Amino acid sequence: MLVAAAVAAAVLAPSASAAGGSVNPQIAGLQVALRAWGLYSGPIDGISGRLTAAGLHAFQRKMGLPAGPANARTRAKLGPLGRPLFGSRNLVRGDFGWDVSVLQFVLARAGMYHGALDGYLDASTAAALRHYQSSAHLASDGVAGPRTLASIADRARVPVRPEAPAVASLVYVVQPGDSLTSIAAHFGTTVAALARANHLDPARVLLMGARLRVPHVATPSVPDATPQQVRDLLDAWSAKLGVDDHLVRALAWMESGYQTRLVSSAGARGVLQLLPSTRQYVSTVLLGRPLASGVDGDVEAGVLLLRHLLQVFGGDEKLALAAWYQGERAVRTSGIFKVTKPFVDDVLALRSRM
């Protein structure tokens, strides 16, 4: 289900009370945005009741828009709090928008956040996010990357589908001898972009161990592709190679959020986050020929690897996904690691919704 469609359905649903209505966390983002315009005075509860619908339609009349769902045009008019939808980008401290409002709402419902629902990812929101990550056995870094977003989407039942390709970014820990110049050159960005993203003075010495947000990670051989184009490729290769398309979509969303240019700190790349060595293994051992460059080759490699793991483990999806995460040999010798189980569970849970 597209997020826009999910939001539309929720906003246009019959009036629901807080006691009996269906909670859609994306609606909490709409409620926060409407409250900022003075058009919604009800609770931020993620329920599309009469007050939410009335506030939305009042805003649309004010802007000369046709009454209807909270579509992209309406959300653009809402301003900074009107976008992007949750799941469209990674979230780090200092970010502002609809998706941060949704994150705060989910964390508050889980009893981990007690601050304002204001769409700003401040220190208290980041602390609550780290608490969530720890409870979900994720890296507790206060950054809502693809795995954290997928986990939240699954556990809090957030309809997710990115509307546009997100800007790839990662968090890099400064090593001895690093400088902004060397880091920028390594990741294909600029000193100015690094300094802006991290509020740094380029003339000052970097502190070892500091965590830097690296914007605009460059992978020149991988062209931009919209999330719909990525999904089409995932479906095409799934059909061609005989792998369940819902499982492939869920795995790709868990790994990258459909971001084609994402590069992990370990060097894994692309939609399915394969290491260059893994891609080479798929090409030489599983396929016996070079893979195409770009997104098409990345997706083919990932689906081929998943098919191989499913075959190796007799179609057992849990073991195949565990092997994807921790390695085939490790699963054979040690079974599924404790740290791997949340990843496997999240992918399988997401499959029914992708």
C-alpha positions in Angstrom: 0.0 0.0 0.0 1.4 3.4 -0.9 1.8 5.8 2.0 -0.3 8.4 0.2 -3.0 5.9 -0.2 -2.8 4.9 3.4 -3.0 8.5 4.6 -5.9 9.1 2.3 -7.8 6.1 3.5 -7.2 7.0 7.1 -8.2 10.7 6.7 -11.4 9.9 4.8 -12.4 7.0 7.0 -15.6 7.3 9.1 -15.2 9.2 12.4 -13.4 7.2 15.0 -13.0 7.7 18.7 -9.8 7.4 20.6 -11.2 4.3 22.2 -12.2 2.4 19.1 -10.4 4.1 16.2 -7.6 2.5 14.2 -4.2 4.1 14.9 -2.0 5.0 11.9 1.2 6.8 13.1 1.5 8.6 9.8 -1.7 10.5 10.8 0.1 11.8 13.9 2.4 13.7 11.5 -0.6 15.3 9.9 -2.1 16.2 13.2 1.1 17.9 14.4 1.3 19.9 11.1 -2.4 21.0 11.3 -1.9 21.9 15.0 1.0 24.2 13.9 -1.5 26.0 11.6 -4.0 26.4 14.4 -6.5 24.1 12.6 -6.4 21.1 15.0 -6.9 21.1 18.7 -7.5 17.5 19.4 -5.0 14.9 20.8 -2.1 13.7 18.7 -3.3 10.2 18.7 -2.8 8.9 15.1 -6.6 8.4 14.7 -8.3 10.0 11.7 -11.5 11.2 13.4 -13.8 14.1 12.7 -11.4 16.8 14.1 -8.5 15.6 11.9 -10.7 15.5 8.8 -12.2 18.9 9.6 -8.8 20.4 10.2 -7.4 19.0 7.0 -10.4 20.2 4.9 -10.2 23.7 6.5 -6.5 23.9 5.6 -7.3 22.8 2.0 -10.0 25.5 1.7 -7.6 28.1 3.1 -5.0 27.2 0.5 -7.5 26.9 -2.4 -7.0 23.2 -2.7 -9.7 20.6 -3.5 -10.9 18.7 -0.4 -9.6 15.3 -0.2 -6.8 13.2 1.2 -3.5 14.6 2.5 -1.8 14.1 -0.8 1.7 15.4 -1.9 0.3 18.8 -3.0 -1.4 19.3 0.4 1.6 18.2 2.4 3.8 20.6 0.4 1.5 23.5 1.3 1.7 22.5 5.0 5.4 23.6 5.0 8.3 21.9 6.8 6.1 19.9 9.0 4.2 18.5 6.0 7.0 16.3 4.7 8.6 14.0 4.2 6.5 11.0 5.2 8.0 8.6 7.7 10.3 6.1 6.0 11.4 8.4 3.2 14.8 9.3 4.7 17.3 8.4 7.5 16.8 10.6 10.6 19.5 12.1 12.6 19.6 14.7 15.4 18.7 18.1 14.1 16.2 16.9 11.5 12.7 18.5 11.3 9.6 17.3 9.6 6.5 15.1 9.4 8.6 11.9 9.8 10.1 13.2 13.1 6.6 13.9 14.4 5.7 10.3 13.6 8.9 9.0 15.3 8.2 11.0 18.4 4.6 9.7 18.5 5.7 6.1 18.2 8.4 6.5 20.9 5.9 8.3 23.1 3.3 5.4 22.7 6.1 3.0 23.7 6.7 5.0 26.9 10.2 5.9 25.8 9.7 9.6 25.0 8.1 12.2 27.2 8.9 15.5 25.3 6.9 17.6 22.9 5.5 16.2 19.7 6.9 19.1 17.6 8.6 17.4 14.7 12.2 18.3 15.9 14.7 15.6 16.6 16.4 17.1 19.6 18.6 15.6 22.3 15.6 14.1 24.2 14.2 12.5 21.0 17.6 11.1 20.1 17.9 9.6 23.6 14.5 8.0 23.3 15.5 6.6 19.9 18.7 5.1 21.4 16.5 3.5 24.1 14.3 2.0 21.4 17.3 0.7 19.4 18.7 -0.9 22.5 15.4 -2.6 23.3 15.2 -3.9 19.7 18.8 -5.2 19.7 19.8 -2.6 17.1 22.9 -0.4 17.0 22.1 2.2 19.7 23.5 5.3 17.8 20.5 7.6 17.8 20.3 7.5 14.0 17.1 6.1 12.4 18.7 4.3 9.4 17.1 1.6 7.2 17.1 -1.1 9.9 15.8 1.1 12.6 13.1 2.5 10.3 12.0 -1.0 9.2 11.9 -2.2 12.8 9.7 0.8 13.8 7.5 0.3 10.8 6.9 -3.3 11.7 6.5 -3.0 15.5 4.3 0.2 15.4 2.5 -0.8 12.2 3.5 2.3 10.3 2.5 2.2 6.6 5.7 2.9 4.7 6.6 3.6 1.1 9.1 6.3 0.3 7.8 8.9 -2.2 11.2 9.9 -3.6 14.7 8.7 -3.4 16.2 9.6 -0.1 19.6 11.2 0.1 22.1 8.6 1.1 24.0 9.2 4.3 26.0 7.4 6.9 27.6 8.0 10.2 31.4 7.8 10.2 33.6 7.6 13.3 36.7 9.7 13.0 39.9 7.6 13.1 43.5 8.7 14.0 45.0 10.8 11.2 41.6 11.7 9.6 40.8 15.2 8.3 37.7 16.6 6.7 39.6 16.6 3.5 40.5 12.9 3.6 37.0 11.9 4.7 35.4 14.0 2.0 37.6 12.5 -0.7 37.0 9.0 0.6 33.2 9.3 0.5 32.9 11.5 -2.6 31.5 14.5 -0.9 33.0 18.0 -0.1 34.6 19.6 2.9 31.9 22.3 2.9 29.1 19.7 2.9 30.7 17.8 5.8 31.2 21.0 7.8 27.6 22.1 7.2 26.1 18.7 8.0 28.0 18.5 11.3 28.2 22.2 12.3 32.0 22.2 12.2 34.7 24.8 11.6 36.8 23.3 8.8 39.9 25.1 10.3 39.7 23.2 13.6 41.2 19.8 14.3 38.8 16.8 14.3 38.4 14.9 17.5 39.2 11.2 17.3 36.1 9.1 17.9 33.7 11.9 16.9 30.7 10.7 14.9 30.2 12.6 11.6 27.2 12.5 9.4 28.4 12.0 5.8 26.0 13.5 3.3 25.7 12.7 -0.4 27.6 9.5 -0.5 28.7 9.1 -4.1 28.6 5.9 -6.1 29.1 7.2 -9.6 28.4 3.8 -11.3 24.9 3.6 -9.7 22.3 5.9 -11.3 19.5 7.4 -9.4 16.3 5.4 -9.4 12.9 6.2 -7.9 11.5 3.8 -5.2 8.9 2.6 -7.8 11.7 1.8 -10.3 13.6 -0.1 -7.6 10.4 -2.0 -6.7 9.8 -2.9 -10.3 13.4 -4.2 -10.6 13.0 -6.2 -7.4 9.7 -7.7 -8.7 11.2 -8.5 -12.2 14.2 -10.3 -10.8 12.1 -12.1 -8.2 9.8 -13.4 -10.9 12.7 -14.4 -13.2 14.6 -16.2 -10.5 11.6 -17.8 -8.7 11.9 -16.0 -5.4 9.0 -14.7 -3.4 8.7 -11.0 -4.4 7.3 -9.9 -1.0 10.2 -11.5 0.7 12.6 -9.7 -1.6 10.9 -6.4 -1.2 10.9 -6.7 2.6 14.6 -7.6 2.6 15.5 -4.7 0.4 13.5 -2.3 2.5 15.1 -3.6 5.7 18.6 -3.2 4.2 18.3 0.2 2.5 14.9 1.6 2.4 15.2 1.3 -1.5 18.1 3.7 -1.5 20.3 3.0 -4.5 23.3 5.0 -3.4 23.5 3.9 0.2 26.9 2.8 1.4 27.4 1.4 4.9 30.4 2.0 7.1 31.5 -1.5 6.2 31.4 -0.8 2.5 28.1 -2.6 1.7 26.4 -0.9 -1.2 23.1 -0.4 -3.0 19.5 -1.6 -2.6 20.4 -4.9 -1.0 23.6 -3.8 0.7 26.1 -6.3 -0.7 29.8 -6.1 -0.1 31.9 -5.9 -3.2 33.4 -9.3 -2.3 29.9 -10.8 -2.1 28.9 -9.3 -5.4 32.1 -10.8 -6.9 31.2 -14.2 -5.4 27.7 -14.0 -6.9 29.1 -13.1 -10.3 31.9 -15.7 -10.5 30.5 -18.6 -8.6 26.7 -18.4 -8.7 26.2 -16.7 -12.1 29.4 -17.5 -14.0 29.4 -14.2 -15.9 29.8 -10.5 -15.1 26.8 -8.7 -13.6 25.4 -5.6 -15.2 26.5 -2.3 -13.7 24.2 -0.1 -11.8 21.0 -0.8 -9.9 19.9 -3.7 -12.2 23.1 -5.6 -11.5 22.9 -4.9 -7.8 19.3 -6.2 -7.6 20.1 -9.3 -9.7 23.1 -10.1 -7.5 21.0 -9.8 -4.3 18.1 -11.9 -5.5 20.6 -14.5 -6.8 22.2 -14.7 -3.4 18.9 -15.0 -1.6 17.8 -17.8 -3.9 21.1 -19.6 -3.3 20.7 -19.4 0.5 17.1 -20.6 0.3 18.2 -23.6 -1.8 21.1 -24.3 0.6 18.8 -24.3 3.6 16.0 -26.3 2.0 13.6 -23.4 1.6 13.8 -22.4 5.3 13.4 -18.7 5.2 14.6 -18.1 8.7 17.8 -19.9 8.1 18.3 -18.2 4.7 17.8 -14.7 6.2 20.1 -15.6 9.1 22.8 -16.6 6.6 22.2 -13.4 4.7 22.9 -11.5 8.0 25.6 -13.4 9.7 27.0 -15.7 6.9 26.2 -19.2 5.6 29.1 -20.9 7.4 28.2 -19.3 10.8 24.6 -20.5 10.5 25.8 -24.1 9.7 28.2 -24.2 12.6 26.5 -22.1 15.3 22.9 -21.7 14.3 21.1 -18.3 14.4 22.9 -15.8 16.6 20.9 -13.9 19.2 21.8 -10.6 17.5 20.5 -12.0 14.2 17.0 -12.9 15.4 15.5 -9.4 15.4 16.7 -8.9 11.8 15.1 -12.2 10.6 11.9 -11.5 12.5 11.6 -8.0 11.2 12.1 -9.0 7.6 9.5 -11.8 7.9 7.0 -9.5 9.6 7.5 -6.8 6.9 6.9 -9.3 4.1 3.2 -9.4 4.7 3.0 -5.6 4.3 5.3 -5.0 1.3 
